[in-house]
């Protein structure tokens, strides 16, 4: 009878450790921050268009004209 009880204890210990490991891994998986942090993706074409717009001159005057305008 003692041998049966020892085996039961071992099985319970095994199942308890397996359950704790499973729950721990599931919790870490849920809490993990995904790449991008849930923010919407920006298409590469849109990003490149924004960069090109930033590089274009805001004023179509030449550098000489801008200089003259500021000092007169």
Residue frames as qw, qx, qy, qz and C-alpha x, y, z in Angstrom:
[[0.000, 0.884, 0.467, 0.000, 0.00, 0.00, 0.00],
 [0.317, -0.768, 0.095, 0.548, 2.88, 2.45, 0.73],
 [0.408, -0.082, 0.592, 0.690, 4.35, 1.92, -2.75],
 [0.179, 0.656, 0.641, 0.356, 1.08, 2.94, -4.37],
 [0.178, -0.929, -0.251, 0.205, 0.89, 6.11, -2.33],
 [0.417, -0.536, 0.316, 0.663, 4.47, 7.07, -3.17],
 [0.335, 0.223, 0.665, 0.630, 3.72, 6.69, -6.87],
 [0.023, 0.837, 0.532, 0.125, 0.62, 8.83, -6.46],
 [0.314, -0.840, -0.021, 0.442, 2.70, 11.55, -4.81],
 [0.418, -0.256, 0.507, 0.709, 5.23, 11.46, -7.62],
 [0.228, 0.501, 0.680, 0.484, 2.51, 11.73, -10.23],
 [0.123, -0.915, -0.373, 0.092, 0.92, 14.64, -8.39],
 [0.387, -0.677, 0.194, 0.596, 4.29, 16.40, -8.11],
 [0.388, 0.040, 0.625, 0.677, 4.95, 15.83, -11.80],
 [0.112, 0.700, 0.623, 0.330, 1.54, 17.17, -12.80],
 [0.245, -0.896, -0.217, 0.299, 1.89, 20.17, -10.48],
 [0.386, -0.498, 0.358, 0.689, 5.29, 21.12, -11.92],
 [0.305, 0.268, 0.691, 0.598, 4.03, 20.59, -15.48],
 [0.002, -0.838, -0.535, -0.107, 1.00, 22.82, -14.80],
 [0.307, -0.823, -0.013, 0.477, 3.16, 25.55, -13.22],
 [0.389, -0.239, 0.522, 0.721, 5.52, 25.50, -16.21],
 [0.210, 0.513, 0.703, 0.446, 2.63, 25.63, -18.66],
 [0.110, -0.908, -0.398, 0.075, 0.98, 28.55, -16.86],
 [0.392, -0.673, 0.162, 0.606, 4.29, 30.42, -16.55],
 [0.348, -0.010, 0.609, 0.713, 5.02, 30.08, -20.26],
 [0.098, 0.689, 0.651, 0.304, 1.48, 31.10, -21.18],
 [0.227, -0.893, -0.230, 0.313, 1.74, 34.19, -18.97],
 [0.376, -0.486, 0.355, 0.704, 5.09, 35.21, -20.49],
 [0.289, 0.276, 0.696, 0.596, 3.67, 34.73, -23.99],
 [0.018, -0.834, -0.542, -0.104, 0.65, 36.93, -23.18],
 [0.309, -0.871, -0.064, 0.377, 2.77, 39.65, -21.53],
 [0.576, -0.093, 0.391, 0.712, 5.38, 39.77, -24.31],
 [0.236, 0.749, 0.003, -0.620, 5.43, 43.02, -26.27],
 [0.761, 0.414, 0.444, 0.230, 5.04, 42.28, -29.92],
 [0.437, -0.029, 0.297, 0.849, 7.19, 43.95, -32.54],
 [0.018, -0.454, -0.386, -0.803, 5.77, 47.41, -33.14],
 [0.011, -0.132, -0.615, 0.777, 3.92, 47.55, -29.81],
 [0.224, 0.590, 0.752, -0.191, 0.49, 47.35, -31.43],
 [0.135, 0.634, -0.078, -0.758, 0.98, 50.48, -33.53],
 [0.773, 0.565, 0.253, -0.140, -0.31, 50.36, -37.12],
 [0.673, -0.080, 0.425, 0.599, 2.22, 49.60, -39.82],
 [0.233, 0.803, -0.099, -0.539, 3.27, 52.36, -42.22],
 [0.863, 0.421, 0.228, 0.161, 3.71, 51.21, -45.81],
 [0.618, -0.265, 0.245, 0.699, 7.24, 51.73, -47.14],
 [0.307, 0.518, 0.436, 0.668, 5.97, 53.74, -50.13],
 [0.238, -0.906, -0.287, -0.202, 4.22, 56.20, -47.80],
 [0.630, -0.651, 0.053, 0.419, 7.34, 56.54, -45.67],
 [0.558, 0.030, 0.359, 0.747, 9.51, 57.26, -48.71],
 [0.112, 0.731, 0.422, 0.525, 6.99, 59.83, -49.97],
 [0.418, -0.890, -0.166, 0.070, 7.15, 61.61, -46.60],
 [0.644, -0.425, 0.206, 0.601, 10.95, 61.69, -46.72],
 [0.422, 0.340, 0.431, 0.721, 10.91, 63.11, -50.25],
 [0.101, -0.871, -0.360, -0.319, 8.45, 65.81, -49.19],
 [0.546, -0.780, -0.029, 0.305, 10.77, 66.80, -46.33],
 [0.610, -0.200, 0.330, 0.692, 13.69, 67.20, -48.74],
 [0.307, 0.645, 0.445, 0.540, 11.85, 69.46, -51.20],
 [0.191, 0.054, -0.197, 0.960, 12.38, 73.18, -50.72],
 [0.046, 0.627, 0.665, -0.404, 9.54, 74.95, -48.95],
 [0.214, 0.834, 0.043, -0.507, 10.06, 78.07, -51.05],
 [0.799, 0.405, 0.338, 0.289, 10.78, 77.93, -54.77],
 [0.134, 0.976, -0.172, -0.005, 12.94, 81.05, -54.70],
 [0.748, 0.375, -0.365, 0.408, 16.65, 80.79, -55.35],
 [0.652, -0.416, -0.332, 0.539, 19.10, 81.21, -52.52],
 [0.280, 0.121, 0.050, 0.951, 20.04, 84.69, -53.83],
 [0.299, -0.533, -0.372, -0.699, 16.42, 85.83, -53.82],
 [0.669, -0.590, -0.448, 0.057, 15.86, 84.55, -50.27],
 [0.566, -0.209, -0.197, 0.773, 18.99, 86.39, -49.11],
 [0.063, 0.281, 0.186, 0.939, 17.85, 89.61, -50.75],
 [0.463, -0.594, -0.471, -0.460, 14.39, 89.27, -49.26],
 [0.684, -0.523, -0.409, 0.303, 15.75, 88.84, -45.72],
 [0.505, -0.269, -0.093, 0.815, 18.19, 91.78, -45.87],
 [0.032, 0.200, 0.252, 0.946, 16.02, 94.37, -47.60]]
